Amino acid sequence: MLSHGGITSLPPPERMKLRFPFRLQQLLSAVVGALFLGSVASGQDTITMKTGAIQQGKVLGVTPSGNLELQVAGSTNRLGLPLNSVAEVKMTSPPEYAQAYAAYTAKDYAKSLTLMKALVEKFKGLPAPWAQQASLMIGELYILSDDLPKAEAAAADFKRLYPTTGALQADVLFARIAAAKGDMATAKEKLGPITEAALKEKVINPANALAYSQAFLVSGQVKEKEGNLPGALEDYLRTVTIFYHDRTAVTSAQDRANTLREAHKEVVVP
C-alpha cells in the first residue's frame, strides 16, 4: 500500500537486498493498493461472469441462498446472479471497511471485529479483493482477541469461501493459529513452503502477494517466540520492505520490528 496506514516503513537493513528498483516498487504498491481498495473509476460496480459476460450496476449484497443481488445501472430493476457463476466483482469498498481497518490500526479489535463480521455477512463469498480481505481479517481478529476456537472456524470458513484465490492466505492463517497454540512445528510446516517460494520469485505474482506479506509476518512471530531474534527481525523487515502488499501485515510487522529493536538494541539482521 502507498502509505501502509500512515506508518513510515523502516529503512532496509544494510545486508538485506531489495528485489525491486524503487520506482517499480512504488508502481507495484500503487497497483495492488488500487485492487485492495476495489476502486472503480466509473462509479459503477462491474461484475464479470464466468462466461465472460459483463454486468454493471450497484451490488447490494449476497443473499442467504447464494445470489449476488444487483441493482441494474440506470434502472430500478434488480437481478439475482448465482454467486457460483460470478468470476470477479470490481466495486468500491463500503465505508464500513475503512472504519473497520481504522479500528484495527487503533487496536480496537472488538469494534473492528463487529464491523468486519457485519460486512462479511452482507457480502459473504463476494469475489472482490476487499471482501476476501475482510473475511480473512475475522480470523486474525479472533486470534488477537484470544478466541482460538472461533479463529479456527473463521479460517475454515474463509478457505471454503475462497478455495482458490485464498488458499495460500488460509494456510498462513492456520499457521498463525498453530503458533498461538504453541504448536511451532505445525506453524513452520505450513509456512516453510510459502516463504521459500516467495524468496525464489524474481517478480512477485500479484495473486500471491498478500499471502507472502502475511507469511513473513507470522514467520517472524514464530522465530521470535523461539528466541531467534535476528531471524524474526529479518522476516518482519521483509514484510515491511519487500512483501509489503498487505497493509495490515505491514502495520503489525512494523510494530513488532520497532518493539524488538527497542528491547534488544544489539539485534541485527543476519
PEWO-V616096 format. One record per backbone hydrogen bond with DSSP energy under -1.0 kcal/mol. CO is the residue of the C=O (numbers start at 1). NH is the residue of the N-H. E is the energy in kcal/mol with one decimal. If there is no record, write none. Layout:
# PEWO-V616096
co nh e
CO NH E
CO NH E
This chain:
# PEWO-V616096
co nh e
4 7 -1.0
13 16 -1.7
21 25 -2.4
22 26 -2.3
23 27 -2.2
24 28 -2.7
25 29 -2.2
26 30 -2.4
27 31 -2.4
28 32 -2.7
29 33 -2.3
30 34 -2.0
31 35 -1.9
32 36 -2.9
33 37 -2.2
34 39 -1.3
37 93 -1.6
40 43 -1.6
45 57 -1.9
46 90 -2.9
47 55 -2.6
48 87 -2.6
48 88 -1.8
49 52 -1.9
53 49 -3.1
55 47 -3.3
56 73 -1.9
57 45 -2.5
58 71 -2.8
61 69 -2.9
63 66 -2.1
66 83 -2.7
67 63 -2.9
68 81 -2.8
69 60 -3.0
70 79 -3.3
71 58 -2.6
72 75 -1.7
77 72 -2.3
79 70 -2.7
81 68 -3.8
82 85 -2.2
83 86 -1.7
85 50 -2.6
88 48 -2.8
90 46 -2.6
94 97 -1.8
95 99 -2.0
96 100 -2.5
97 101 -2.3
98 102 -2.4
99 103 -2.2
100 104 -1.9
101 105 -2.6
102 106 -1.6
103 108 -3.0
104 107 -1.7
107 109 -1.2
108 112 -2.3
109 113 -2.6
110 114 -2.1
111 115 -2.3
112 116 -2.7
113 117 -2.7
114 118 -1.7
115 119 -2.0
116 120 -2.8
117 121 -2.3
118 122 -1.7
119 123 -2.4
122 62 -3.0
123 126 -2.3
126 128 -2.3
127 89 -2.1
128 132 -2.4
129 133 -2.4
130 134 -2.4
131 135 -2.0
132 136 -2.1
133 137 -2.4
136 140 -1.4
137 141 -2.9
138 142 -2.1
139 143 -1.8
140 144 -2.2
141 145 -1.2
142 147 -2.9
143 146 -1.9
147 151 -1.8
148 152 -2.6
149 153 -2.0
150 154 -2.4
151 155 -2.4
152 156 -2.3
153 157 -2.2
154 158 -2.6
155 159 -2.3
156 160 -1.8
157 161 -2.4
158 162 -2.5
162 166 -1.4
164 167 -1.1
166 170 -2.6
167 171 -1.9
168 172 -2.1
169 173 -2.3
170 174 -2.5
171 175 -2.0
172 176 -2.3
173 177 -2.1
174 178 -2.3
175 179 -2.4
176 180 -2.2
177 181 -1.5
178 183 -2.7
179 182 -1.3
182 184 -1.4
183 187 -1.8
184 188 -2.8
185 189 -2.1
186 190 -2.0
187 191 -2.1
188 192 -2.7
191 195 -2.6
192 196 -2.4
193 197 -1.8
194 198 -2.2
195 199 -2.1
205 208 -2.1
208 212 -2.2
209 213 -2.0
210 214 -2.1
211 215 -2.7
212 216 -2.1
213 217 -1.3
214 218 -2.5
215 219 -2.7
216 220 -2.1
217 221 -1.9
218 222 -2.4
219 223 -2.5
220 224 -2.4
221 225 -2.1
222 226 -1.6
223 228 -2.5
224 227 -1.1
227 229 -1.6
228 232 -2.2
229 233 -2.7
230 234 -2.3
231 235 -2.1
232 236 -2.5
233 237 -2.4
234 238 -1.7
235 239 -1.7
236 240 -1.9
237 241 -2.9
238 242 -2.1
238 243 -3.2
246 250 -2.3
247 251 -2.3
248 252 -2.0
249 253 -3.0
250 254 -2.9
251 255 -2.0
252 256 -2.6
253 257 -2.7
254 258 -2.5
255 259 -2.5
256 260 -2.7
257 261 -2.4
258 262 -2.2
259 263 -2.1
260 264 -2.2
264 267 -1.8
